Amino acid sequence: MSSSRPTKKQDIIQSNVTCYQVLDFSGEGSFGKVAKCLDLNTLKTVAVKIHKDSEDQFIQNEVEMLELIRSLDPEKSNIVTFIDSFRFNDLSCLAFEMLDMSLWDLMNERDWEPLSLHEIRSVTHQLLVAFQALMTIGIMHTDLKPDNVMLVNHKDQPFKIKLIDFGLALPSSKAMVGMQMQAISYRAPEVTLGLPLSESIDMWGVGCVMAFLYFAMAIFPDDCSYHWMKTMIHLLGGPDYHLTAGKFSWLVSLVGEG
């Protein structure tokens, strides 16, 4: 077994089908980091997601979901192109097409100037196409947020986007009442209240991303479910009767008492 060591610039990462030379690092998170690499066979630039723990359940889940998503046309469905999965130096790696920057990065680059309605409409339409495609194969993304929507090439194709990060995706048939999913600011009421789950939770996420682009901020807090519920009731009013029958619907009463 190879001993793992930090990957650095100019390193060669080898898969079963090709070798990738690390050119730079374009992002880092709790999962590990994303390397900008040159595929030495095709001479194309790709993004290689290098995970810290090759046994992590999220990695295995993401590979399973990506294999299912291969049946979709990545260009027509606005979903990132998955190229390869492999282990190197005892690390788990996923190779994807190289994209530009996330919607969050775009807003930061714009000094948090809101997008125009025309621009938001374009992004929203592309997201809806992506989620319609996922629905045809019974997959829920469950982690939509500005960080997981990438611009393809903002200079040459303004506001052309693709959906990324399927580490928390799952078949809709496996979504069970009480499962916790989605970042709090983009979490659907069904999740917070413990109601039956479906692809509709991703539609709530689309609406929250639209609001983020319009207001240049998340409209719901991300600290806890109580503050999320309090803000939702303040903005939208109390939930309909059928929403008060969930596993965690006592939160509604708690907010009312507060």
LUMNUZA-839881 format. One record per residue (C-alpha): z, y, x; residue in three letters. Coordinates in Angstrom, 2 decimals. Layout:
BEGIN
[site [Z, Y, X], "ALA"]
...
END
This chain:
BEGIN
[site [0.00, 0.00, 0.00], "MET"]
[site [-0.86, 3.45, 1.33], "SER"]
[site [2.01, 5.84, 1.87], "SER"]
[site [1.68, 8.99, -0.18], "SER"]
[site [1.56, 12.37, 1.51], "ARG"]
[site [0.73, 15.89, 0.34], "PRO"]
[site [-2.98, 16.49, -0.15], "THR"]
[site [-4.30, 19.54, 1.69], "LYS"]
[site [-7.56, 21.43, 2.19], "LYS"]
[site [-10.40, 19.52, 3.89], "GLN"]
[site [-8.78, 16.16, 3.09], "ASP"]
[site [-11.15, 13.43, 1.91], "ILE"]
[site [-10.09, 11.74, -1.34], "ILE"]
[site [-11.79, 8.40, -1.90], "GLN"]
[site [-12.47, 6.70, -5.22], "SER"]
[site [-14.24, 3.42, -5.94], "ASN"]
[site [-17.59, 5.17, -6.36], "VAL"]
[site [-17.55, 8.27, -4.17], "THR"]
[site [-15.58, 10.52, -1.83], "CYS"]
[site [-14.32, 14.01, -2.63], "TYR"]
[site [-13.60, 16.68, -0.03], "GLN"]
[site [-10.81, 19.08, -1.00], "VAL"]
[site [-12.09, 22.67, -0.84], "LEU"]
[site [-9.18, 24.48, -2.47], "ASP"]
[site [-6.45, 24.20, -5.08], "PHE"]
[site [-7.05, 25.91, -8.41], "SER"]
[site [-3.82, 25.17, -10.22], "GLY"]
[site [-0.43, 23.48, -10.04], "GLU"]
[site [2.12, 22.35, -12.60], "GLY"]
[site [4.88, 19.86, -13.26], "SER"]
[site [2.28, 17.05, -13.33], "PHE"]
[site [0.96, 17.82, -9.82], "GLY"]
[site [-2.02, 19.99, -8.89], "LYS"]
[site [-5.73, 20.49, -9.50], "VAL"]
[site [-8.02, 20.43, -6.47], "ALA"]
[site [-11.46, 22.00, -6.31], "LYS"]
[site [-13.49, 19.30, -4.56], "CYS"]
[site [-17.00, 18.56, -3.35], "LEU"]
[site [-18.41, 15.22, -4.46], "ASP"]
[site [-19.96, 14.01, -1.21], "LEU"]
[site [-22.47, 11.82, -3.06], "ASN"]
[site [-23.84, 14.37, -5.53], "THR"]
[site [-22.82, 17.54, -3.62], "LEU"]
[site [-21.50, 18.93, -6.91], "LYS"]
[site [-18.21, 20.78, -7.20], "THR"]
[site [-15.66, 18.98, -9.38], "VAL"]
[site [-12.02, 19.36, -10.37], "ALA"]
[site [-9.67, 16.55, -9.36], "VAL"]
[site [-6.32, 16.42, -11.11], "LYS"]
[site [-3.83, 14.89, -8.65], "ILE"]
[site [-0.67, 13.57, -10.29], "HIS"]
[site [2.68, 13.29, -8.57], "LYS"]
[site [3.56, 9.95, -10.15], "ASP"]
[site [0.82, 7.35, -10.53], "SER"]
[site [2.93, 5.34, -12.98], "GLU"]
[site [3.62, 8.24, -15.33], "ASP"]
[site [2.92, 7.28, -18.95], "GLN"]
[site [1.07, 10.53, -19.59], "PHE"]
[site [-1.50, 9.66, -16.92], "ILE"]
[site [-2.16, 6.25, -18.41], "GLN"]
[site [-2.37, 7.75, -21.88], "ASN"]
[site [-4.77, 10.45, -20.73], "GLU"]
[site [-7.09, 7.89, -19.14], "VAL"]
[site [-7.07, 5.80, -22.33], "GLU"]
[site [-7.87, 8.85, -24.47], "MET"]
[site [-10.58, 10.05, -22.08], "LEU"]
[site [-12.25, 6.64, -22.15], "GLU"]
[site [-12.39, 6.86, -25.97], "LEU"]
[site [-13.72, 10.42, -25.79], "ILE"]
[site [-16.57, 9.30, -23.51], "ARG"]
[site [-18.40, 8.30, -26.70], "SER"]
[site [-18.78, 12.01, -27.56], "LEU"]
[site [-21.40, 14.32, -26.10], "ASP"]
[site [-19.29, 16.70, -23.96], "PRO"]
[site [-21.77, 19.55, -24.34], "GLU"]
[site [-22.18, 19.30, -28.11], "LYS"]
[site [-18.48, 18.65, -28.70], "SER"]
[site [-17.16, 21.36, -26.32], "ASN"]
[site [-14.91, 18.86, -24.55], "ILE"]
[site [-14.48, 18.64, -20.77], "VAL"]
[site [-16.66, 16.03, -19.03], "THR"]
[site [-14.56, 13.19, -17.62], "PHE"]
[site [-16.08, 11.76, -14.43], "ILE"]
[site [-13.74, 9.30, -12.75], "ASP"]
[site [-10.19, 7.93, -12.55], "SER"]
[site [-8.77, 6.32, -9.42], "PHE"]
[site [-5.75, 5.98, -7.15], "ARG"]
[site [-5.65, 7.32, -3.61], "PHE"]
[site [-2.70, 7.44, -1.21], "ASN"]
[site [-0.61, 5.96, -4.02], "ASP"]
[site [-1.42, 8.96, -6.22], "LEU"]
[site [-3.25, 8.87, -9.54], "SER"]
[site [-6.34, 11.10, -9.69], "CYS"]
[site [-8.67, 12.18, -12.49], "LEU"]
[site [-12.02, 13.85, -11.76], "ALA"]
[site [-13.63, 16.29, -14.20], "PHE"]
[site [-16.47, 18.76, -14.24], "GLU"]
[site [-15.47, 22.06, -12.60], "MET"]
[site [-14.73, 24.79, -15.12], "LEU"]
[site [-13.87, 28.46, -14.71], "ASP"]
[site [-10.49, 29.65, -16.02], "MET"]
[site [-8.26, 29.17, -19.04], "SER"]
[site [-7.93, 31.56, -21.97], "LEU"]
[site [-4.45, 32.38, -20.69], "TRP"]
[site [-5.90, 33.27, -17.28], "ASP"]
[site [-8.58, 35.37, -18.98], "LEU"]
[site [-6.01, 37.41, -20.91], "MET"]
[site [-3.98, 37.89, -17.75], "ASN"]
[site [-7.11, 39.04, -15.88], "GLU"]
[site [-7.81, 41.53, -18.70], "ARG"]
[site [-4.27, 42.95, -18.38], "ASP"]
[site [-3.57, 41.53, -21.84], "TRP"]
[site [-6.23, 43.51, -23.66], "GLU"]
[site [-6.95, 41.70, -26.98], "PRO"]
[site [-10.37, 40.18, -27.54], "LEU"]
[site [-12.75, 41.60, -30.12], "SER"]
[site [-13.20, 39.83, -33.46], "LEU"]
[site [-16.70, 38.80, -32.38], "HIS"]
[site [-15.33, 37.16, -29.23], "GLU"]
[site [-12.50, 35.45, -31.13], "ILE"]
[site [-14.98, 34.16, -33.71], "ARG"]
[site [-17.09, 32.56, -30.97], "SER"]
[site [-14.11, 30.83, -29.37], "VAL"]
[site [-12.78, 29.67, -32.74], "THR"]
[site [-16.10, 28.17, -33.80], "HIS"]
[site [-16.33, 26.18, -30.57], "GLN"]
[site [-12.76, 24.91, -30.95], "LEU"]
[site [-13.45, 23.80, -34.51], "LEU"]
[site [-16.52, 21.90, -33.31], "VAL"]
[site [-14.35, 20.19, -30.66], "ALA"]
[site [-11.69, 19.15, -33.16], "PHE"]
[site [-14.27, 17.99, -35.67], "GLN"]
[site [-15.69, 15.74, -32.95], "ALA"]
[site [-12.23, 14.38, -32.12], "LEU"]
[site [-11.60, 13.71, -35.80], "MET"]
[site [-14.70, 11.51, -35.98], "THR"]
[site [-13.09, 9.14, -33.46], "ILE"]
[site [-9.57, 9.48, -34.88], "GLY"]
[site [-7.99, 11.39, -31.99], "ILE"]
[site [-5.38, 14.16, -32.22], "MET"]
[site [-5.07, 16.48, -29.21], "HIS"]
[site [-1.49, 17.61, -30.04], "THR"]
[site [-1.24, 20.13, -27.19], "ASP"]
[site [-3.57, 23.00, -28.03], "LEU"]
[site [-2.58, 26.24, -26.31], "LYS"]
[site [-4.46, 28.92, -24.33], "PRO"]
[site [-3.84, 27.04, -21.07], "ASP"]
[site [-5.80, 24.04, -22.39], "ASN"]
[site [-8.93, 25.94, -23.41], "VAL"]
[site [-11.20, 26.61, -20.44], "MET"]
[site [-14.08, 29.01, -20.03], "LEU"]
[site [-17.07, 27.12, -18.65], "VAL"]
[site [-18.56, 29.97, -16.60], "ASN"]
[site [-17.48, 33.34, -17.91], "HIS"]
[site [-19.96, 35.34, -15.84], "LYS"]
[site [-23.09, 33.41, -16.83], "ASP"]
[site [-21.94, 32.06, -20.23], "GLN"]
[site [-19.42, 34.55, -21.68], "PRO"]
[site [-16.86, 32.88, -23.95], "PHE"]
[site [-18.44, 29.43, -23.72], "LYS"]
[site [-15.37, 27.18, -23.81], "ILE"]
[site [-14.30, 23.56, -23.47], "LYS"]
[site [-11.13, 21.76, -24.53], "LEU"]
[site [-9.13, 20.08, -21.74], "ILE"]
[site [-5.91, 18.10, -21.09], "ASP"]
[site [-5.61, 14.94, -23.16], "PHE"]
[site [-2.34, 13.78, -21.60], "GLY"]
[site [-0.51, 14.06, -24.94], "LEU"]
[site [-3.40, 13.06, -27.19], "ALA"]
[site [-3.05, 10.03, -29.45], "LEU"]
[site [-4.87, 8.16, -32.21], "PRO"]
[site [-4.05, 9.76, -35.56], "SER"]
[site [-3.03, 6.30, -36.81], "SER"]
[site [-0.13, 6.32, -34.31], "LYS"]
[site [1.27, 9.73, -35.29], "ALA"]
[site [4.70, 8.97, -36.79], "MET"]
[site [7.12, 11.16, -38.73], "VAL"]
[site [9.68, 12.73, -36.41], "GLY"]
[site [7.53, 12.65, -33.26], "MET"]
[site [7.90, 15.83, -31.21], "GLN"]
[site [4.61, 17.25, -29.98], "MET"]
[site [2.88, 20.58, -29.32], "GLN"]
[site [4.29, 23.54, -27.39], "ALA"]
[site [6.82, 25.31, -29.65], "ILE"]
[site [4.79, 28.53, -29.97], "SER"]
[site [1.79, 26.50, -31.17], "TYR"]
[site [3.69, 23.84, -33.14], "ARG"]
[site [2.73, 23.07, -36.73], "ALA"]
[site [5.38, 23.16, -39.51], "PRO"]
[site [4.86, 19.43, -40.16], "GLU"]
[site [6.08, 18.65, -36.64], "VAL"]
[site [9.12, 20.93, -36.76], "THR"]
[site [10.13, 19.80, -40.26], "LEU"]
[site [9.57, 16.09, -39.68], "GLY"]
[site [6.77, 15.59, -42.21], "LEU"]
[site [3.80, 13.17, -42.12], "PRO"]
[site [1.39, 14.12, -39.34], "LEU"]
[site [-2.39, 14.31, -39.27], "SER"]
[site [-5.21, 16.16, -37.51], "GLU"]
[site [-4.13, 19.26, -39.46], "SER"]
[site [-1.53, 20.01, -36.78], "ILE"]
[site [-4.39, 20.79, -34.39], "ASP"]
[site [-5.81, 23.21, -36.98], "MET"]
[site [-2.49, 25.07, -36.97], "TRP"]
[site [-2.83, 25.25, -33.19], "GLY"]
[site [-6.30, 26.79, -33.56], "VAL"]
[site [-4.85, 29.49, -35.80], "GLY"]
[site [-2.09, 30.23, -33.28], "CYS"]
[site [-4.64, 30.51, -30.46], "VAL"]
[site [-6.70, 32.91, -32.61], "MET"]
[site [-3.59, 35.05, -33.11], "ALA"]
[site [-2.86, 34.93, -29.37], "PHE"]
[site [-6.33, 36.27, -28.59], "LEU"]
[site [-6.06, 39.00, -31.25], "TYR"]
[site [-2.53, 40.22, -30.43], "PHE"]
[site [-2.58, 39.25, -26.72], "ALA"]
[site [0.69, 37.40, -27.25], "MET"]
[site [2.00, 34.30, -28.98], "ALA"]
[site [3.17, 35.19, -32.49], "ILE"]
[site [5.88, 32.50, -32.54], "PHE"]
[site [8.74, 32.25, -30.01], "PRO"]
[site [8.95, 29.36, -27.56], "ASP"]
[site [12.70, 29.10, -26.99], "ASP"]
[site [13.84, 26.85, -29.87], "CYS"]
[site [12.91, 25.48, -33.30], "SER"]
[site [15.46, 27.71, -35.06], "TYR"]
[site [13.85, 30.93, -33.82], "HIS"]
[site [10.40, 29.46, -34.50], "TRP"]
[site [11.36, 28.73, -38.13], "MET"]
[site [12.99, 32.13, -38.58], "LYS"]
[site [9.84, 33.89, -37.33], "THR"]
[site [7.56, 31.75, -39.49], "MET"]
[site [9.53, 32.53, -42.65], "ILE"]
[site [9.59, 36.22, -41.74], "HIS"]
[site [5.79, 36.29, -41.28], "LEU"]
[site [4.63, 33.82, -43.92], "LEU"]
[site [7.51, 33.42, -46.36], "GLY"]
[site [9.48, 30.28, -47.14], "GLY"]
[site [7.69, 26.91, -47.00], "PRO"]
[site [6.27, 25.36, -50.17], "ASP"]
[site [8.40, 22.80, -51.99], "TYR"]
[site [6.57, 19.81, -50.49], "HIS"]
[site [7.46, 21.08, -47.01], "LEU"]
[site [11.20, 20.89, -47.74], "THR"]
[site [11.23, 17.09, -47.96], "ALA"]
[site [10.88, 16.43, -44.24], "GLY"]
[site [13.19, 14.69, -41.80], "LYS"]
[site [14.24, 18.04, -40.31], "PHE"]
[site [13.78, 20.32, -43.34], "SER"]
[site [17.46, 21.25, -43.12], "TRP"]
[site [16.24, 23.83, -40.60], "LEU"]
[site [14.92, 25.88, -43.53], "VAL"]
[site [18.40, 26.06, -45.08], "SER"]
[site [19.94, 26.86, -41.70], "LEU"]
[site [17.60, 29.82, -41.27], "VAL"]
[site [18.44, 31.00, -44.79], "GLY"]
[site [22.14, 30.90, -43.99], "GLU"]
[site [21.51, 32.80, -40.73], "GLY"]
END
